[in-house]
Amino acid sequence: MRRRLYLLGIPVGALALAAVWASTHQQPPPLELGALPTTAEPGEELSGGRGSVPDPGRNAFGRSPMNMPRTRWEDFHAGKRVFGRDWTDVDGPIQVGPLFNAPSCMTCHVKDGRGQPPASPSETPVSLAFQLSGPDGRGPHPVYGAQLDVRHVDGAGAEGSVKVTYEKVTGRFATGESFTLHRPRYQFTGLSKGPIGEGTRFSPRVAPANHGLGLLEAIPESALLAHEDVEDRDQDGISGRANRVKDAATGQTRLGRFGWKANQPTLHQQVAHALVTDMGLTTELFPREQGREAHDAVPPEVSPQELASLLIYARLVAVPKRRDWEAADVLRGKAVFSAIGCSGCHVATPFATEDVPGFPELSGQLIRPFTDLLLHDMGEGLADDRPDGLASGTEWRTPPLWGIGLVKAVNGHTRFLHDGRARNLEEAVLWHGGEAAPAQERYTRLPPTDRQALLAFLGSL
């Protein structure tokens, strides 16, 4: 049973209705929260359980877990080599492609971290991919397939590129300060197979960070489904639901966990799908490249041994330990985070992982990823209008927040959200709509000190 959220003694759902009424009649007044509980919980700094890594530097996202035995090092680093391998730099025939977006996993997930959109309209997207479908939104695009390939090997030609520009969106906090957001606009250019077609659905998606994936896979399904509230029975305005997708290995329908729309059920499938879609590399799970026929006599380009090695690495990349979790402003920010409703989706209570055969590092861990891994309607402002499994064009999976405060240290930028449009954490908050609109509206009414405290809390994760 989900615990109902209260703010100043009033149910959050009631506050949301009051906020909607106020917005239609007058500028909402500043929101004074008053005293809130500011106590550090035992162990809350260990976001990834006993494996959490105390590294705040530029390699914070690529470490092995602190609870990993030394006997595992060889396997972990063998997988790391596959992760960093440039598949165009090989002896003999080039395996990657012939059409692809990146020659290595590390190209998009730099230092196992977050990608970003192009720095200028003339720059070819590297860690921002464009998934495609036809006008009905279902299945791959009839000409360009499931994803636009912007790179190619010698003798082939890229399918095209995308020019990214931005328009300004302005707003104002209740305390008078103004803010400016950047809404992205996309123009497909140099298309090799003709126009992309009127009404084509596309979804820009930046590469997410890789840490903690094995721990997310180890959360019991029942624990995630306990946060589902499709009919919003508790009337808090939040109605998360699970995506249900096909497991390519078994043919069964399973709960989706990975990807921006929770469209992959297992880490095995997530990794193999990325190999074939982003790099044109086949595996036993996906033996067919986009737009090319499969031949039973041709072995997969990524061998079962290489894929198994890569999966060991992907499961074990550790979560960084929090910093300054006991600082007064961080504790205040944590309380504000819950008080205004952010924890309705970014669940603040910990999950206990189940037993993972062969991976004692992941088993029985108390973790705090600040996600429910469910789909939530985020409103028209963030919509891509492209269905994905059960996910509608306005629904997105709640992304984990652990490690979010170290993106600048690791990747040298602070671009957030599914398409990297937010230039910092505050802009990411301000783009929230749909189910998150009441929490966003309350954020805009906070005094500057509480807004900064909330950002300090996010920076500590």
Summary of the structure (lengths in Angstrom):
residues: 461
radius of gyration: 22.1
end to end distance: 26.4
largest distance: 69.9
contacts: 1519
relative contact order: 0.18
helix: 29%
strand: 16%
